Amino acid sequence: MINTILVGFGFSATTFHLPFLKELDEYNVVGVVSSRPDDVHHHLPNVHVYASLEAALQSEATLFIITTPSHLHKDMVEACLKAGKDVLVEKPAFLTVAEGEALRHLEENSQGIVNVFHNRRMDGDFLTVKALLEGAEVGNWKVFESRFDRFRPVVRDRWRENAGPGAGILFDLGSHLIDQALVLFGVPDRVQADVMIQREGGQSDDGFFVTLHYGEKRVYLRSNPFIAGETPRFELHGTEGSFIKHGLDPQEAALRDGNLSPDVLETGTLSREETSALAIEPGRYVDFYRELAASFIARRPLVPLSDAILTTRVLELARLSSEEQRTIDY
C-alpha cells in the first residue's frame, strides 16, 4: 500500500480524493495537513493531523496529495520533491510556464515524481468523444466544441472568485477543458481568446471563450456563469456527421452523495446518414486512481508535469490574446 497524506481538507479533498483513497487497497491514508482537525477526524478518526506541510514531510508517508489553493501548489510541490516524496497535485499545478519548467528540472534530480490531477480525462463523455475520433466516426473532424457552463450569477466570497494569483474560472475549469483538447488534438497552431469578468462585483475572470486553431480546423472552449439551461457539453462535427452530448458527466454529483459508481445511463446524439442515440461510456474516476497507483510503482507519471506545462502555455497565450485582442501563434 502507498502511505498517503492529504494536504488540505476542503471540498476537493473530501469529494474527489478521499472516497477513492478509502475504497482502494492500493492506498493507506496516514495523515492530513489541515488547520481543522475536528473536520478531519469526523471522516478519518485515527489519522494524524499535521499543522504544516513541513511537519508532515518528516513522516514515513511517500505520497502527498496537494489540494490547497492554486497559488500554493508550486511551492508545496517543490518542498515535497526536495524531501524525495511523490506528489499528486490539483490543477493548475503551477501558475506560469517558468514555474513548471523549474519544477520539472527539480523532479529530474529528485527521488520523487509528480502527477497532475486531471481526473476529467476519465469523464465518460470525454472517453466517448475520444473513441469517436479514434474510429473516425464523423469522418475528418472540422469543429470541436467543449463547454462547461454554470448558473452562478452572484459572486461568492471564496479564493477561487476573489482577486489574486491562481483565481478565476480560466485557471479552474479552463485547465480541464484545455487539457482535454490537448489530449485529443495535440498543441494548436494559434490561440485566440476572450477572457471576461461579467458578474457585478467580480474580482477575477468568470467566463472565457478560447479558440484553438489547427490549420483549417477549430476547437472552441468556453464557460459562462449565466447559463441557466442545459447546454451541449461536447459537439464534434466532421465531413461525415456530427456528435452532440448534453449535460455534465454524472460522477461529480454522485461523489457528492457518497456514490463512487453512479448508475446513470447517458446518451448523446450521433448524426450521419441517420440520427440515432449513442450510449456514453461509463466514467472511470476510480480507474484514474488505480492507474495512478501503478504509475508511482512503475516510476512513470500518468499525467506528467510536461502535460501541465503545455496546458499552462495555452492559458498564458489565452490571457495575452484577450488582453491584446489578437490571435497569437503557439
C-alpha positions, -999 to 999 in steps of 0.1 A, spaced: 0 0 0 10 36 -6 11 56 26 -6 88 17 -10 123 32 -37 147 21 -25 183 21 -57 204 26 -91 191 35 -117 211 17 -143 201 -9 -118 187 -34 -100 165 -8 -132 151 7 -151 147 -26 -127 138 -53 -98 121 -34 -108 107 -1 -136 83 -13 -111 65 -36 -83 65 -11 -106 48 14 -120 24 -12 -89 11 -30 -65 -13 -14 -35 5 -31 -37 34 -7 -34 39 31 -42 74 44 -19 80 73 -22 118 78 -38 151 68 -23 186 67 -51 209 79 -60 237 104 -93 219 111 -85 187 130 -122 182 141 -133 181 104 -106 156 96 -114 133 125 -150 133 115 -140 115 83 -108 98 95 -109 93 132 -75 77 135 -52 97 113 -26 122 124 -34 158 116 -3 179 109 -3 217 113 21 222 84 34 205 53 69 208 68 59 187 97 42 161 75 73 157 53 91 143 83 68 113 83 73 80 65 45 87 40 56 85 4 27 102 -14 14 137 -8 -18 148 -24 -19 186 -27 -55 201 -27 -48 236 -14 -55 269 -33 -37 271 -66 -12 298 -57 3 274 -31 8 245 -54 42 253 -69 60 258 -35 44 228 -20 53 205 -49 88 219 -46 90 211 -9 78 176 -15 103 169 -43 132 183 -22 121 158 5 121 129 -20 83 124 -19 59 116 -46 31 141 -54 -3 143 -68 -12 179 -73 -45 195 -82 -47 216 -114 -33 240 -121 -1 225 -108 16 259 -112 7 294 -125 33 300 -151 53 280 -176 85 292 -159 74 277 -126 65 244 -144 99 242 -161 116 248 -127 96 220 -111 104 196 -140 141 203 -136 138 197 -98 118 165 -104 146 152 -127 170 155 -98 147 142 -71 137 107 -59 101 118 -61 78 120 -92 48 143 -98 13 135 -112 -12 162 -120 -48 155 -111 -66 157 -144 -93 132 -135 -116 146 -162 -97 126 -187 -119 98 -172 -152 116 -178 -174 92 -197 -185 117 -224 -148 127 -230 -139 90 -234 -168 87 -259 -155 116 -279 -120 102 -278 -133 68 -292 -153 86 -319 -122 104 -331 -101 73 -330 -127 55 -351 -132 84 -375 -169 81 -368 -177 116 -380 -151 114 -408 -124 141 -409 -132 163 -379 -135 200 -385 -151 216 -354 -150 206 -318 -167 225 -290 -163 218 -253 -184 238 -228 -186 238 -190 -214 263 -182 -229 271 -149 -256 293 -135 -238 313 -108 -247 349 -114 -237 361 -79 -201 363 -68 -192 343 -37 -165 351 -12 -140 324 -18 -105 323 -30 -114 310 -65 -135 341 -71 -115 367 -52 -87 387 -67 -52 372 -65 -29 347 -82 -45 314 -93 -81 327 -90 -106 328 -118 -125 304 -139 -99 301 -167 -75 285 -142 -102 265 -127 -124 250 -154 -102 262 -183 -74 239 -172 -97 209 -176 -110 219 -210 -76 228 -224 -60 196 -211 -88 175 -227 -83 193 -260 -45 188 -259 -51 151 -252 -74 148 -282 -56 171 -308 -21 180 -295 -8 215 -294 -26 241 -316 -11 264 -343 -26 295 -328 -47 307 -298 -74 333 -297 -94 341 -266 -118 364 -248 -114 362 -210 -140 382 -192 -155 394 -159 -192 398 -163 -207 395 -128 -214 425 -107 -186 429 -81 -164 403 -99 -128 404 -89 -115 375 -111 -125 362 -145 -158 343 -145 -161 335 -182 -140 327 -213 -142 318 -249 -109 302 -262 -104 292 -298 -76 268 -307 -66 268 -344 -54 235 -360 -50 246 -397 -85 249 -411 -99 231 -380 -112 248 -349 -116 239 -312 -139 261 -292 -136 260 -254 -159 281 -232 -176 287 -199 -201 313 -186 -218 318 -152 -251 330 -167 -262 298 -184 -293 285 -165 -304 259 -190 -286 228 -201 -262 233 -230 -242 208 -251 -212 196 -231 -195 184 -263 -200 189 -300 -179 171 -326 -186 179 -363 -168 163 -393 -171 155 -430 -194 125 -424 -215 136 -395 -219 151 -360 -220 141 -324 -236 161 -296 -238 154 -259 -257 174 -234 -252 177 -196 -222 171 -173 -206 138 -165 -225 124 -135 -195 113 -114 -190 146 -95 -227 147 -85 -226 111 -74 -194 116 -54 -211 145 -35 -237 119 -25 -211 94 -15 -215 72 -45 -183 61 -63 -201 44 -93 -231 63 -105 -258 41 -121 -267 66 -148 -272 57 -184 -262 88 -205 -267 91 -242 -256 115 -270 -268 120 -305 -248 107 -335 -260 121 -368 -247 106 -400 -270 93 -428 -295 89 -399 -297 103 -364 -295 79 -335 -289 78 -298 -254 68 -288 -247 53 -254 -220 72 -234 -191 52 -220 -192 50 -182 -169 74 -164 -139 59 -147 -125 81 -120 -118 50 -100 -96 38 -128 -77 71 -127 -67 63 -91 -58 27 -100 -36 38 -128 -22 65 -106 -10 39 -81 6 19 -109 24 50 -122 41 55 -88 51 19 -86 65 20 -122 81 54 -115 64 68 -147 39 96 -143 3 91 -155 -2 129 -161 33 144 -161 45 179 -154 52 182 -192 15 179 -199 7 206 -174 34 229 -190 16 226 -223 -17 235 -207 -2 264 -189 13 277 -221 -22 278 -237 -35 295 -205 -8 322 -208 -15 327 -245 -52 329 -239 -48 357 -214 -24 376 -237 -47 371 -266 -76 385 -246 -56 415 -233 -42 424 -267 -73 414 -287 -54 394 -313 -46 358 -324 -13 345 -312 9 318 -327 15 289 -303 
